[in-house]
Structures are given as C-alpha cells and as structure tokens.
C-alpha cells in the first residue's frame, strides 16, 4: 500500500519537507509488520497536503518529527493525565507482557483510514491483531500517553 501511494525519498529530504510544510502535515512510523507496510523495512511515512512520501526510519528522525509535531499541535503544559481509555489499558498490558506493538493516529481521510474521523489504531506486531477506536476530535492527551509507552519514556511495573 505504501509503495503504491507514496514516493520514496531520503530521510534528509523527508525531514526537510516536514519542517517546511508548516502545520499541514503528519507522519506515521511503521515497522515492517504493520498492516499497511509493504516495503519489508521500518519506514516513516509523511503526508503533507496532497503529497505522501516515505523513507527508511531512524530513532533520531522519529524523535525529531515527534518533537516538531507536538510543538505544532499543542505544547505540553505540566503533566496532564489522559482520561481512562481501553486503548491505554491495552498498551499498558502489551508493555507489561513485553509484547512488540505499535500504534497510529489516523487523521481524517489519511493513508491509514479514509474515514472522516480520527482513528486510533493499536497493532500487536507479534500476531497482527489490531484494534481501532474513533474520535470526533484528535485525542491529543491519549496519543501522548500512548507515545510515552511506545518511546519508552514511561514504564509499567511488572
């Protein structure tokens, strides 16, 4: 799906396009096992307006794009806890059990979900099981809480 809908570019070019796109972009980090990743490699997909690009992933580029995206969307002010949600419970369980997993927040009409709402997708990389939740508005605090577990900034007591 990625090969069909996105153009492969260098990591430097992808970063440059994201930084120059203002607020009209979002990105997805995809392991090779992701349900839409047909590249057989870990990639970052950038959707900027009508254009979609991808490049090989690196920890440095992932972190830089995350930081830039959060600064654009709404900087953190203090430690605001997200409301309880079954997606967060699932993520905590995966972390506690040592499962490999990843997640996406699909914007309305983006590559991952052509729905008209925001779709949170949590995928178990070990068995391909994925669960989805829909939201009328972007669940920023929930996404940030899940991202903290994904990036290892937050741990679960085993």
N, C-alpha and C positions, 0 to 999 in steps of 0.2 A: 504494500500500500504506500509506503514512504517513497519507494523508487518511482512509483507512478505519479505521485502528486507533489514531489519536492525535488529540487535541484541540489546535487551535492556540491558543496563549496568547502574551502579551507576553514579551519577553526578561527583563524585571524579574520577572514572575511565575514564569517558569521557574527563574531563579536562586534566588528565594525558596523555591520548592518543593524544590529540590535541597538547599539549606542546612538546611531544616527536616526533611528525610527521614531524618536520621541516616545509618546505613550501608546502608540498604535501597534504594539507587538506583544507576543507572549511566546513561551518556549515550552518544550516537553523534553525531558530526559528519559531515554528509553533503553533498557537493557536488551540484549539480543532475544530474550524470551518474550518480550512484550507482544501482545496480541496484534498490534499494527506494524511491528517492526519486521520488515522483510529483507533487511540488509545483512543479517548474521553478525552484526557488530553493535557495540554500545554506541548510541548516537544521541545528538541533541538536534531537535527539530525547532526551527524558528519560523513562526508565522507572523509576517509583517504586512498588514494590509492584504492585498490580493496575492502576495508572493509567499512561497513556502520553500525553505532551504533546510539542509541538514549537513552535519559534519560529524567526524569522529568525536567522541566525548573525552573529556578530561576532568579531573576533580577541580582543577583551577578554573576552567571555563564554566563548569556548572555553578561553582560558588560565586563567581563574578556575576553571572547572569541572574542568579537568585538575589544577590545583594542589590543589583540595579533594579530588578523588577519590584522588590519590596520598597525601595526608596520611591519609586514612581507611584506605586499603588497607595501606600499609606505607611509612613514610618511607624515603627513600634514606639509606643509611649508607655513606659512602665511594663509590668508583667500582667497583661490582661489574659485571663483564662478563657478558653472557648467553652461554650455550653456543652453539656454532655451530648455525645453522639455515638451511635453504634459503629461508625467508621473509625472513630478514635479508639473505641474498645477493641475492634478487630486489629488495628495496628499495634496496640499495646500487647495483645495476645501473640501476634507474629513476632514482635521483638522479644518477648519473654521466652518464647519457644525456640528462638534462634532461626526462624524461617526467613528465607530470602523473599523479598516483596518490593513492590514499587507502587507509586500512585500517580494519578494525573488529575488536574482540574481542567476540564474541557470547557472552553468558553463557548457561548452560543455560536453555532454554525462553524466550528473549527474542524480540523482534520480528524480528530478523535470522535467527535459526536456532532452530527448535523442537527441536533435538537436545538430548540430555541431558548433553552435554559442553560444554567451552569450544571455540569455533571461531574461529580467526584467519582473517580474510578480507583479502586484498590485491587491490585492483582497479585496473587501468590505466584512467584516465579518458579516454584517447585512443581506445582501441579496445574498451573494455568487458570485456576479458579479466579474469577473476577466478580466483584460486586460494585454496583453503581447506586448513587443517590443523586437526586435532582434538587436544585435550589433556584429560586427566583432571582436572587442576587448572589454575588460571589461570596462564599463563606470564608472570608479572609482569615479570621482568627482560627477557625478549624483547620484550614490549609496550613497555616503557620505552625500549629501544634503538631500536625502530622509530619510536616517538613522537619521539625526538630528531631523527631524519632528517625526519620529517613536519613538525615545527615549526621546522626549520632550525637547531636547536641544534648539529647535527653535520653536517659536510660530507664529501664523498668527493672525493679527488684525481682530477682528470680527466686 
